């Protein structure tokens, strides 16, 4: 809902932004349709309640009007076509006309149309209602289905994405009434206002006679207009009063961004949202006192590490609030590991730590210095809440703590103008339909326990395999995951039957801002999830890589990552309780079966207060019903892979890292990328797992 203007990219750029905004609203509708496809009995009960009220009030004119259209086929056909076409053509035709003429009312018109639609979507989610034509036992004839005009229920695309239980309020009435309200705002001529009124009357008659809506849905749709106008006035007032963001000071609060609040909403006791990393030192680690002194020096430039979360309410998103003086003794801790166990004992410790949610009464991070004695080098485990940063954001926080200081990353650029809008169009539509796809999912209710394992591969060798296979490193990682999941399904005797595994793959959309030595940075969540299909049926490993690469390239070009970000921003405009419900409904196994992330790290050795870090593995959280997450981090010439799994749903999770290494050797042999391909230490591969 940004200000209009053509200075950035001219009219083409302006048109592209408007198209992306409209399509983002569409994807919110599609996501809601699949996320809240709830109890049909409840929808029917709501429909009968409306019908009973109309009978009591003497308003039940639906049946005689419906029978009139059935008796006169030509009239029924005309009504069905009017129902399917005029409200869409009128609404978007008028909006485009306002934009083309640069009418001063355009911004208000666009924003209120978005709000009308979002308010109606919220109503459909909270109170789904079966329309009369689909209400069992009431004897209404589905006139629309009889004549089947285009873009109505029954066609393949519409049936996959539309919500048939969205009678109250009538969005047909809401949109047509919006045309009239926008026409008055734009000071159109009187004849056009009368035409709008006639269109509203005809639409009201049509939606009732076709049994698509109840009579009481009409005032429900009309009420959307004042509700949207009030919401737009409040939004405009907030924009006028907004000041540039400043670092939080004691006693001040900052609203949590929608993308960050998302991970507060999806967290539960058994699904903590903790990200971070585990690193082994090349030798003895630094003392706790030296690390605390380092944090004391650099915390002023890392404001999220000095803040805690204040819960939100019905109309208030959670907020960051200064926690006062940070007691570093509660955040920088020392842990002693038994002398025996080696890397497996370290991974077991990580599994225990990530299974525990962070204390919400404190800043949401912990830093563990692990003393291993003669069993191996010391280590460090750093954990942040996902609301502070995503995996790449964690890397950038660490770059502000570790030495040496690295140059800042350049901006991440993508297509602009109309090219971007054209790329986003299929992404938005398909993103909303993802929940309806048939995919493989090794799922179940997650328990509180976790297993954590690691593997390491030489980065040059992985890149050589990717080049030989005509793919990217991320594609190689996805293909390896597909190999392991295929083995799991084969051992369980559960054929994939052509269904892929849908993996959520985070993608960076803009350059992070790592904290420099003299300025602050607020990392946040800078990535969007791209859902990629990984074949998990029996096939040669090279064919699996080719299939993954082809599917990944299609989805990367489709603009789905940008679509995901646009949809998340719009969802953030919802009231917090509904935003939380949407987040929990979409971040779960119905929409993806695993998490796979490939993150760039520094290409040179890094140290913590003089102690050099060796192996550095990422830590990723799980999602509701999603039993594994695979993270890969390129760091100082190696690709460090970690696996987090829930052992009750995925008992094979403990063997996942070794399975990835075996799959990599099969792939390397298949593409003949490495004449010295072998396994184990001879090929530079290492693993350690619980």
C-alpha positions, 0 to 999 in steps of 0.5 A, a space after each residue: 500500500 505504498 504511495 503512488 508515483 512513477 519516478 522509479 521505473 516510469 509507468 512500466 515500473 508503476 504498473 509492475 508494482 500494482 500488478 504484483 500487489 494485486 497478485 499478492 492479494 490473490 495468493 493470500 486468498 488462495 493460501 487462506 482457502 487451503 489453510 482454512 479448509 475446515 469442517 464442512 458441517 460447520 459451514 453447512 450449519 452457518 448457512 442453515 442459521 442464515 436461512 432460518 433467520 431469513 425465514 423468521 424475518 420474512 426475507 427468504 426470497 431465494 427459492 422463488 427467484 431461483 425457480 424463476 431462473 430454472 424455468 426460463 433457461 435464457 434468463 438463468 444463462 444471462 444471470 450466470 454469465 453476469 455473476 461470473 464476469 461483470 463484477 471482475 471486469 467492472 472492478 479491475 477495469 475501473 481501477 485500471 482507468 483510475 491509474 491510467 488517468 492518474 486520478 488523485 483518488 487512485 491510491 485511496 481506491 486501490 488501498 480500500 479495494 485491498 482492504 475490502 478483500 482482506 476483511 472478507 477473507 478474514 470473515 471467510 476464515 473465521 466464519 465459513 458459510 455454505 451458499 444456498 446452492 451447495 446446502 444439502 437438503 434445501 432443494 436449491 438448483 445450482 444455476 451457475 453449474 447448469 450454464 457453466 460460464 468461464 471462471 466459475 466453480 467446476 473449472 479445473 483452475 477455479 476448483 483448485 483455488 477458489 473457496 466455495 464456502 465463502 457466502 458471508 459477506 458477499 464479495 461480489 457486492 463488496 466489489 461492486 459497491 466499491 466501484 460506486 464509492 470509488 467513483 464518488 471519491 474520484 468525482 465521476 459524472 452523475 450518469 456513471 454513479 447511476 450506472 454503478 447503482 444499477 449494477 449494484 441492484 442487478 448484482 444483488 438480484 443475480 447472487 440471490 436468484 442463482 442461489 450463490 448467496 443469501 439475502 443477508 449476505 448483501 448488507 454484509 458485503 455493503 458493510 465491507 466498504 465503511 470498514 475498509 474506509 476506516 482501516 485506510 484512514 487509520 493506515 494513512 494516519 500511521 504513515 503520516 506520523 511515522 518517523 525514521 527507525 532508530 535503535 531502541 533505547 531503554 524504555 522504548 518499544 519497537 514493533 516486531 516485523 511481520 516476517 519476524 513475528 511469524 516465527 513467534 507465532 509458529 513456535 510451540 513447546 515441542 517445536 521451538 524455533 531456534 537457529 544458530 550454529 555449532 563450531 569446533 575450535 582448532 585448539 583450546 577455546 577462549 575463556 568465558 570472561 574474554 567472550 563476555 568482555 567481547 559481547 559487552 563491547 559489541 552488544 550496543 551494535 547488536 540491539 536485538 541481543 539486548 531486547 526481549 519480546 513483549 507479547 501482543 494482543 488482539 490488535 497489537 503485534 508483539 514488540 521488542 522492548 529493551 531488557 535493561 542491563 544484560 546479565 552476560 553470565 546468563 547468556 554466555 555459559 560454559 558446559 563440560 562434556 564427558 571425556 569419552 564420545 568425541 564428535 558424537 557427544 558434542 552433537 548429542 549436546 546440541 540436540 539437547 540444547 535445541 530442544 529447549 525453547 529460549 526463555 521469553 523473559 530474557 533476550 532470545 539468545 544463548 552462547 555455550 562454550 563447550 569444554 571437552 578436555 582430552 576428548 577433542 578441541 573445545 567448541 561453541 554453540 550459539 543459539 538465537 530465536 528465529 524471530 531475531 534472524 534466519 540462518 543467513 542473518 545468524 551468519 551475519 551476526 557472527 560476522 559482527 562478533 568474529 575476526 577478521 572484519 569482512 567487506 560488506 556484501 553487495 546488493 542482491 539484484 533481481 529483474 525489475 519493472 514489468 519483467 519482475 511482475 511477469 515472473 511473479 505472476 505464476 509464482 503467486 498463483 502456484 504458491 497459493 495452490 501448493 497446499 493442494 498438491 500431492 506430495 510425499 511427507 514423512 510426518 506425524 506429531 513431533 515430540 520434544 526430543 531431537 537428534 542432531 548430526 553433521 557431515 563435512 565435504 570439500 567445497 571445491 569437490 561439491 562444486 565440481 560435482 555440481 558443474 559436471 551435473 549441470 546444476 547448482 550446489 543447492 540442487 546437489 544438496 536437494 538431490 542428496 536429500 532425495 536419495 536419503 528419503 528414497 532409501 527411507 521410503 524403500 526400507 519402510 515399504 512405502 512407495 512414492 507412487 510418483 509423488 515428490 518430496 516438497 522441500 522448503 528452501 530459503 532464498 535470500 532476496 536482499 543483501 543483509 547488513 552485517 554489523 560493522 565495527 562502528 554501527 548498528 544492524 538489525 538482521 531480521 529474517 531476510 529470506 523467503 521460502 521457495 518450495 521445491 519438488 524433489 523426486 523420491 522414487 527409484 531412479 539413478 542418482 544423476 537423473 534425480 539431480 537433473 530432475 531437481 535442477 529442472 524443477 528448481 530452475 522453473 520455480 526460481 524463474 517463476 518468482 515464487 520467492 518474491 511472491 512468498 515475501 509479498 504474501 507474508 507482508 500482506 498477512 502481516 497486515 491482518 489482526 495479530 490473532 488471525 496472522 498467528 492462525 495463518 502462520 500456524 496453518 501454513 508453516 506445517 507438513 501440509 505445505 512441505 515435508 522437509 527444510 533444506 537450506 544452503 547458506 554462504 559463509 566466509 571463504 577464509 578462517 575466522 576466530 573468536 577473541 583469538 581462538 581460530 574456528 575450524 568446522 562450523 555447522 548450522 543449526 535449523 529448527 523444524 516445523 509442525 509435523 516436519 521431522 527433518 531440516 538439513 542445513 549446509 554452510 560454506 565456510 573456509 573451503 568446506 561445505 558443512 552439513 547438519 541434520 536436525 530430526 525428530 526421532 519418534 517420527 523419523 527414527 532414521 534421522 540419526 543415520 541421515 548425515 552418513 546417508 548424505 555422504 554415501 549419496 554424494 559418493 554415488 553422485 560423484 561416481 555417476 557424473 565422473 567429476 572426481 577421478 579420485 572419488 572415494 569415500 570417507 577420509 580419502 575423499 575429504 568427507 567426514 561425519 559425526 552424528 548422534 
